[in-house]
Amino acid sequence: MGIQAGDNPPVIVAAGESLPGAPASADMHFRIGALSITTLTTILLQLVDEGVVSLDTPLATWFPDYPHADAINVGMLAASRSGYRDYVRDDGFIEAFCDDVFRIWTPHELTAITFSMGMAFDPGEGFQYSHANFIILGQVLEAITGDSLRSLVQLRVVSPLGLSALHYREDAALSAPVLHAYTDERGAFENATYWSPSWTSHTGFFTSDMADMLALMRALGSGALLSESGFEALTAPISVGDSFNRPDFYYAYGVLVNHPWISQSFSFGGYDGIATYLPGYLAGQDLTIGVVTTLGPDLENGHAKDILEDVKSLLGIPPADP
């Protein structure tokens, strides 16, 4: 767990074990899953800031053969409003994943499953979180710029923020020291640390330590990488009225807004985590909190959010609405 107030150095603590008999430490590395999604949408809005693309630009500009590409624009992809279903809900995908957790999936294989599932709703007429939206958004970013997503992340996020432990990597490696993760999603309780992250494609290739995760969340949550209008777009209530989205709690462009908090959470191969940002706290300082847990054999679900609420309580911060 890590806490950072303003420009003060973060306070990071660790408890429990990474491996049996091997204590967890504050400098360990882990996968940060959906924080990569907020990074992708931030890069998109940087390009919008620069006049390179518009949120209204149709997907058909680059991928005319994709279903409904004329009706789906890049803003719909970033806000999960395209209507594309999530391949992780497909029984065939689940079976294939469980049969071989080390399989290398290609973006084409994953989007093909989504396209075979049909549409959840007409483009722009609803909300449904789908990994496929962000795989396609990653392809769009590469098509717009001519650069690989790895290069874009390095140039536009990692280097400007001076991050050294955050990496975009397409293999299953993690920098040492490693926080090991465990899950029973295949029935048996097992170590999932080095399962292939390729089943998420662009939505799960980030690894980090706690210090860099806090720095990334602070930059994303404060709009430090965007213009004022770009940040307003990132957090716009685009999906309010659809699904769970309401004015004080909604999914914007790849980020969850729970006024006044801005957050992203992830559950990924035995890791359960949340990173959250509060614009003003004590003496006008902003506050960033990150929690990452791994599953134990008696835990059906992760408990990062529960720990976060305990931390807020200790700090005298009212609990957030669910």
VENBELHU-V780532 format. One record per residue. N is the residue number from 0. RES is the residue in one letter. SS is DSSP state (2 for helix, 1 for strand, 0 for the rest). D_CENTER is the distance of its C-alpha to the mean C-alpha in Angstrom with 2 decimals. Layout:
n->{N N}
res->{RES RES}
ss->{SS SS}
d_center->{D_CENTER D_CENTER}
//
This chain:
n->{0 1 2 3 4 5 6 7 8 9 10 11 12 13 14 15 16 17 18 19 20 21 22 23 24 25 26 27 28 29 30 31 32 33 34 35 36 37 38 39 40 41 42 43 44 45 46 47 48 49 50 51 52 53 54 55 56 57 58 59 60 61 62 63 64 65 66 67 68 69 70 71 72 73 74 75 76 77 78 79 80 81 82 83 84 85 86 87 88 89 90 91 92 93 94 95 96 97 98 99 100 101 102 103 104 105 106 107 108 109 110 111 112 113 114 115 116 117 118 119 120 121 122 123 124 125 126 127 128 129 130 131 132 133 134 135 136 137 138 139 140 141 142 143 144 145 146 147 148 149 150 151 152 153 154 155 156 157 158 159 160 161 162 163 164 165 166 167 168 169 170 171 172 173 174 175 176 177 178 179 180 181 182 183 184 185 186 187 188 189 190 191 192 193 194 195 196 197 198 199 200 201 202 203 204 205 206 207 208 209 210 211 212 213 214 215 216 217 218 219 220 221 222 223 224 225 226 227 228 229 230 231 232 233 234 235 236 237 238 239 240 241 242 243 244 245 246 247 248 249 250 251 252 253 254 255 256 257 258 259 260 261 262 263 264 265 266 267 268 269 270 271 272 273 274 275 276 277 278 279 280 281 282 283 284 285 286 287 288 289 290 291 292 293 294 295 296 297 298 299 300 301 302 303 304 305 306 307 308 309 310 311 312 313 314 315 316 317 318 319 320 321}
res->{M G I Q A G D N P P V I V A A G E S L P G A P A S A D M H F R I G A L S I T T L T T I L L Q L V D E G V V S L D T P L A T W F P D Y P H A D A I N V G M L A A S R S G Y R D Y V R D D G F I E A F C D D V F R I W T P H E L T A I T F S M G M A F D P G E G F Q Y S H A N F I I L G Q V L E A I T G D S L R S L V Q L R V V S P L G L S A L H Y R E D A A L S A P V L H A Y T D E R G A F E N A T Y W S P S W T S H T G F F T S D M A D M L A L M R A L G S G A L L S E S G F E A L T A P I S V G D S F N R P D F Y Y A Y G V L V N H P W I S Q S F S F G G Y D G I A T Y L P G Y L A G Q D L T I G V V T T L G P D L E N G H A K D I L E D V K S L L G I P P A D P}
ss->{0 1 1 1 1 0 0 0 0 0 1 1 0 0 0 0 1 1 1 0 0 1 1 0 0 0 0 0 1 1 1 0 0 0 2 2 2 2 2 2 2 2 2 2 2 2 2 2 2 0 0 0 0 0 0 0 0 1 2 2 2 0 0 0 0 0 0 0 0 0 0 0 1 2 2 2 2 2 0 0 0 0 0 1 0 0 2 2 2 0 2 2 2 2 2 2 2 2 2 0 0 0 0 0 0 0 2 2 2 2 2 2 2 2 2 2 0 0 1 0 0 0 0 0 0 0 0 0 0 0 2 2 2 2 2 2 2 2 2 2 2 2 2 2 2 0 0 0 2 2 2 2 2 2 2 2 2 2 2 2 2 0 0 0 0 0 1 1 0 0 0 0 0 0 0 0 0 1 0 0 0 1 1 0 0 0 0 0 0 1 1 0 0 0 0 0 2 2 2 2 2 2 2 0 0 1 1 1 1 2 2 2 2 2 2 2 2 2 2 2 2 2 0 0 0 0 0 2 2 2 2 2 2 2 0 0 0 0 0 0 0 0 0 0 0 1 0 0 1 1 1 0 0 0 0 1 1 1 0 0 1 1 1 1 1 1 1 1 0 0 1 1 1 1 1 1 1 1 0 0 0 2 2 2 0 0 1 1 1 1 1 1 1 1 0 0 0 0 0 0 0 0 0 2 2 2 2 2 2 2 2 2 2 2 0 0 0 0 0 0 0 0}
d_center->{17.67 17.79 19.13 19.88 22.31 22.86 23.78 25.01 23.91 21.25 22.73 21.06 22.52 22.24 24.11 24.93 25.01 22.81 25.58 28.76 30.82 28.27 26.83 23.24 23.23 21.33 20.74 19.14 16.16 13.39 10.18 6.96 4.93 1.48 2.87 4.34 4.09 5.63 7.59 8.86 9.98 11.51 13.33 14.54 15.91 17.53 19.34 20.33 21.66 23.65 25.10 23.96 22.42 22.30 19.80 22.81 23.32 23.61 21.77 25.33 25.73 24.11 23.87 26.88 27.11 23.83 24.71 25.29 24.19 26.78 25.47 21.70 20.60 17.52 16.80 16.79 14.20 11.81 12.74 12.90 16.65 17.94 19.38 18.03 17.67 15.08 16.71 15.44 18.05 20.79 23.38 24.27 20.80 20.55 24.02 23.41 20.32 22.34 25.33 23.72 20.49 21.26 21.55 20.16 18.71 18.96 17.01 20.43 20.84 17.60 18.23 21.86 21.09 19.26 22.23 24.67 23.39 24.54 23.03 21.81 23.37 24.75 22.44 21.53 23.27 20.60 17.01 15.27 11.63 11.83 9.98 13.07 12.42 9.75 11.97 14.77 13.23 12.88 16.48 17.53 16.42 18.43 21.27 21.50 21.72 23.23 20.97 18.62 14.90 15.41 18.13 16.34 13.59 16.56 18.76 16.72 14.33 15.44 19.15 19.39 17.73 19.85 17.26 18.91 16.81 13.44 13.78 12.46 14.52 15.32 17.51 17.18 18.56 17.50 19.48 22.06 22.24 19.84 18.58 19.43 17.66 19.62 19.45 22.15 20.35 23.12 25.81 26.71 24.95 23.85 22.00 18.80 17.82 18.81 17.97 16.86 13.11 14.44 14.11 10.49 11.77 9.65 6.37 6.99 9.65 8.85 11.28 12.57 15.04 14.89 16.69 14.39 11.24 13.41 14.56 11.27 10.35 13.99 14.04 11.20 12.66 16.15 15.92 17.56 16.53 17.77 21.12 21.93 21.86 18.55 16.97 18.94 17.49 13.81 14.74 17.44 18.26 18.19 17.67 20.02 22.59 20.64 19.51 18.48 17.95 20.65 21.55 20.39 17.23 15.18 12.04 12.55 11.15 7.42 7.90 10.10 13.55 15.91 18.80 19.25 15.89 12.60 9.65 6.16 6.74 6.39 9.54 10.14 13.73 15.27 12.72 11.88 10.19 9.57 9.74 11.89 14.28 17.82 19.75 23.16 24.40 27.67 29.88 27.38 24.83 21.12 19.34 16.04 15.45 13.23 14.06 13.44 15.90 17.13 19.12 22.87 25.38 26.18 22.73 21.71 18.28 16.27 17.46 14.97 15.22 18.99 19.25 17.41 19.99 22.74 21.83 21.91 25.24 26.64 25.82 27.53 24.55 24.95 22.57 19.98 20.76 18.97}
//
